[in-house]
Amino acid sequence: MRVCAWDSPGFGFSSPSAEPQDAVHLTQDLEQTLKAAKIDGPYLMVGHSAGAYVALRFADRHPKSVVGIVLVDPALLEQDAVMKRVAPKFALRVEREFSNQAESLRRCAAELRSAALKPGTLEFSKCTAAPHMPAAFSALEGSLSRLNSDPARLLTQASTWESFLSQRAAINPQRRYGAMPLIVLTAGHRDPPPDTPADAREQEALFYREAARAHQAYAALSTRGENQLVPDSGHNIPAEKPEAVLAAINRVLAEFDQRKPKK
């Protein structure tokens, strides 16, 4: 099998984009990437968190090419509405965090464009810092930090944060995947920081119970769909328990291989 990792615009080593970073444009970008690289199907789609939106839309648009899906602790369709309904205080906190993140990125981009930020200063380092990575990939942080000195890149990241909670373009009431192998992994370790107030803990627990039900609904999109709990991992399963992701991928590949017509 050929394994491809795709960085969405403004992240990793991908170029920035002036388009809104919603499910529609992200899926189009992935399609164009695969076409330009001449990577034809069949495809097994693996999407973590908000990557689920792209995996699902791509599968909707290419039903003859996608032969399996693995969703890794996927974000929910209409996640903002779900949070506001079941855990309104939690929703306000998450919205504020995402809004602050986007606002900070836009401020940094403006200061970089005006040359108000000077290389070598603490503020410049804060604005261009790459996300913290597992030790095995720490060497990449310097390269990504240098790329983050491009204001257009920071604006693309801001758009991603602004779009995350409201990806209604990923909703498809007619979505059904027949007997396609499909595995949904759900994080089982949801403990908030020790200093989290009791009412905030309760709100988070309410949302994550709803998320667990939504993950079961994802699995039900296929008659062969499965929802598997990863009990000793938080949301970032690819970093915390990569073996769980690999096992799911291998399981889907094995099921696909069994169903292929024999020559």
C-alpha distance (Angstrom), angle and dihedral (degrees) to the residues before:
residue distance angle dihedral
M1 . . .
R2 3.78 . .
V3 3.82 114.5 .
C4 3.81 119.9 -153.8
A5 3.80 127.2 -175.1
W6 3.80 115.8 -159.3
D7 3.80 124.0 -155.9
S8 3.80 111.8 -153.8
P9 3.83 116.3 -131.0
G10 3.79 114.2 -65.6
F11 3.79 94.1 15.8
G12 3.78 133.0 90.5
F13 3.79 107.2 -9.6
S14 3.81 97.3 -31.6
S15 3.77 122.5 120.1
P16 3.80 121.0 -108.2
S17 3.79 121.0 -101.0
A18 3.80 134.3 -149.1
E19 3.82 90.8 -149.7
P20 3.83 121.7 99.0
Q21 3.78 108.1 -93.0
D22 3.79 95.8 -126.3
A23 3.79 129.2 133.3
V24 3.81 92.7 -90.8
H25 3.80 96.6 54.9
L26 3.80 94.4 38.1
T27 3.81 90.9 54.1
Q28 3.80 90.8 47.8
D29 3.80 90.2 50.9
L30 3.80 91.2 51.8
E31 3.81 91.2 48.7
Q32 3.81 91.3 50.8
T33 3.81 91.0 47.1
L34 3.80 92.8 53.5
K35 3.82 91.4 45.6
A36 3.81 93.3 49.3
A37 3.81 91.2 48.0
K38 3.83 90.7 46.2
I39 3.80 91.6 -126.7
D40 3.79 106.7 156.4
G41 3.79 127.6 -171.1
P42 2.88 163.8 -82.2
Y43 3.80 90.0 114.1
L44 3.77 134.5 -167.6
M45 3.81 106.7 -157.1
V46 3.81 118.9 -146.1
G47 3.81 116.5 -174.6
H48 3.80 128.5 176.5
S49 3.82 122.1 -160.1
A50 3.84 108.0 -37.7
G51 3.81 87.6 5.2
A52 3.80 84.8 81.1
Y53 3.81 89.6 74.1
V54 3.80 91.4 59.2
A55 3.81 94.3 41.6
L56 3.81 91.9 52.6
R57 3.80 95.8 44.4
F58 3.80 91.7 46.5
A59 3.82 89.9 51.3
D60 3.81 90.2 48.7
R61 3.79 91.3 52.2
H62 3.82 96.5 43.0
P63 3.82 106.0 36.2
K64 3.81 93.8 156.0
S65 3.80 94.1 50.5
V66 3.82 102.5 43.1
V67 3.81 110.9 78.0
G68 3.79 101.2 169.6
I69 3.81 143.8 9.6
V70 3.81 134.8 -152.5
L71 3.81 115.9 -170.5
V72 3.81 113.7 -166.2
D73 3.83 112.3 -154.0
P74 3.81 87.4 -39.3
A75 3.78 124.9 -152.9
L76 3.78 115.1 -112.1
L77 3.77 126.8 -105.2
E78 3.83 106.3 -108.2
Q79 3.79 88.3 8.4
D80 3.80 92.5 168.2
A81 3.81 92.4 55.3
V82 3.80 92.0 45.6
M83 3.80 92.1 51.6
K84 3.80 92.8 47.8
R85 3.80 90.8 50.3
V86 3.81 100.6 46.9
A87 3.82 103.2 23.2
P88 3.82 111.6 17.3
K89 3.82 95.7 170.3
F90 3.80 90.8 50.3
A91 3.83 89.0 48.2
L92 3.81 91.6 54.3
R93 3.79 91.7 50.4
V94 3.81 93.5 48.4
E95 3.81 92.6 45.8
R96 3.79 90.2 50.5
E97 3.81 92.1 49.6
F98 3.81 92.9 49.2
S99 3.80 92.5 44.6
N100 3.80 91.6 49.5
Q101 3.79 90.7 49.6
A102 3.82 92.1 51.7
E103 3.81 92.2 44.9
S104 3.80 91.5 50.4
L105 3.80 91.5 51.4
R106 3.80 92.0 49.4
R107 3.81 90.8 49.3
C108 3.80 91.0 50.5
A109 3.80 91.2 48.6
A110 3.81 91.2 51.7
E111 3.80 92.5 49.2
L112 3.80 91.9 47.8
R113 3.82 90.7 51.8
S114 3.78 92.4 49.4
A115 3.82 91.3 46.2
A116 3.81 89.0 -122.9
L117 3.81 88.0 130.2
K118 3.79 114.2 71.8
P119 3.82 122.6 -156.1
G120 3.76 112.1 -110.9
T121 3.81 95.0 33.9
L122 3.80 124.3 115.2
E123 3.82 92.3 -119.0
F124 3.82 91.2 52.3
S125 3.81 89.9 51.2
K126 3.81 91.5 49.4
C127 3.81 93.0 49.9
T128 3.80 95.2 48.2
A129 3.81 99.4 36.9
A130 3.79 115.6 131.3
P131 3.81 120.2 -132.6
H132 3.79 113.0 -85.4
M133 3.80 110.7 -96.6
P134 3.78 136.2 -162.2
A135 3.79 112.4 -84.0
A136 3.81 92.5 -103.3
F137 3.82 89.9 64.6
S138 3.80 100.8 35.0
A139 3.82 91.6 112.5
L140 3.80 88.6 68.6
E141 3.80 93.5 60.9
G142 3.82 93.2 79.2
S143 3.80 92.7 50.7
L144 3.78 92.7 48.6
S145 3.79 92.0 46.5
R146 3.81 89.5 56.7
L147 3.80 90.3 51.1
N148 3.81 89.6 50.8
S149 3.79 90.2 65.5
D150 3.83 86.0 80.7
P151 3.84 108.0 95.4
A152 3.82 92.0 -151.4
R153 3.78 89.2 58.7
L154 3.81 92.4 53.4
L155 3.82 90.6 48.5
T156 3.80 89.5 53.1
Q157 3.79 89.9 52.1
A158 3.82 89.8 49.1
S159 3.80 90.0 54.3
T160 3.80 89.7 51.8
W161 3.81 91.8 54.5
E162 3.81 91.1 47.0
S163 3.82 93.0 50.3
F164 3.81 99.0 43.3
L165 3.81 100.1 87.4
S166 3.79 97.1 44.1
Q167 3.80 109.4 46.8
R168 3.80 96.8 147.6
A169 3.79 91.1 151.4
A170 3.81 86.9 73.3
I171 3.81 91.3 62.8
N172 3.80 114.7 104.9
P173 3.84 117.3 167.7
Q174 3.83 90.2 -167.5
R175 3.81 93.0 54.4
R176 3.82 110.5 132.7
Y177 3.79 127.5 148.9
G178 3.78 101.3 -165.1
A179 3.80 110.5 -147.7
M180 3.82 95.6 -21.8
P181 3.85 112.5 143.9
L182 3.81 105.8 -105.0
I183 3.82 129.1 171.4
V184 3.80 125.6 -174.6
L185 3.81 117.2 -163.0
T186 3.81 117.2 -155.0
A187 3.80 123.2 -163.4
G188 3.79 112.2 -123.2
H189 3.80 99.5 -169.4
R190 3.81 107.0 78.0
D191 3.81 101.9 150.3
P192 3.83 111.3 146.6
P193 3.83 120.5 -142.2
P194 3.83 113.9 -66.9
D195 3.81 92.8 -111.2
T196 3.83 93.1 57.3
P197 3.85 110.2 122.8
A198 3.80 117.2 -111.8
D199 3.82 94.8 -113.6
A200 3.82 90.7 51.5
R201 3.81 90.3 50.4
E202 3.79 89.7 52.4
Q203 3.80 91.9 49.9
E204 3.81 92.3 50.6
A205 3.79 90.8 48.8
L206 3.82 90.3 53.3
F207 3.79 91.8 52.4
Y208 3.80 94.8 46.1
R209 3.80 91.2 51.3
E210 3.79 87.5 55.0
A211 3.81 89.8 46.6
A212 3.80 90.2 54.4
R213 3.81 89.6 54.8
A214 3.80 90.5 48.1
H215 3.80 89.9 52.3
Q216 3.80 89.2 54.5
A217 3.80 88.2 52.2
Y218 3.81 89.6 52.7
A219 3.81 89.7 53.0
A220 3.82 89.9 50.0
L221 3.82 90.1 62.5
S222 3.81 85.4 86.4
T223 3.78 128.7 43.3
R224 3.80 85.5 -133.6
G225 3.78 95.1 45.0
E226 3.81 120.6 132.4
N227 3.79 132.8 -167.7
Q228 3.81 111.9 -151.9
L229 3.80 125.6 -170.9
V230 3.82 118.0 -137.4
P231 3.81 96.7 -158.1
D232 3.79 100.7 -173.0
S233 3.81 99.1 46.1
G234 3.76 135.7 80.3
H235 3.80 125.6 -146.2
N236 3.81 95.0 -63.1
I237 3.80 94.9 70.1
P238 3.84 94.5 156.3
A239 3.81 89.7 63.6
E240 3.81 100.3 31.3
K241 3.81 100.3 40.2
P242 3.81 108.7 10.3
E243 3.79 90.1 159.6
A244 3.83 88.8 67.2
V245 3.80 90.5 55.9
L246 3.81 92.3 46.3
A247 3.80 91.5 49.3
A248 3.82 90.9 52.3
I249 3.80 92.0 48.2
N250 3.79 92.2 49.0
R251 3.80 90.7 47.5
V252 3.81 92.0 53.2
L253 3.81 91.4 45.7
A254 3.79 90.9 50.8
E255 3.82 91.6 51.1
F256 3.79 91.0 48.3
D257 3.81 91.1 48.7
Q258 3.80 91.0 52.0
R259 3.79 91.1 53.5
K260 3.81 96.9 48.2
P261 3.79 114.8 108.6
K262 3.79 109.3 -102.2
K263 3.78 116.3 -122.3
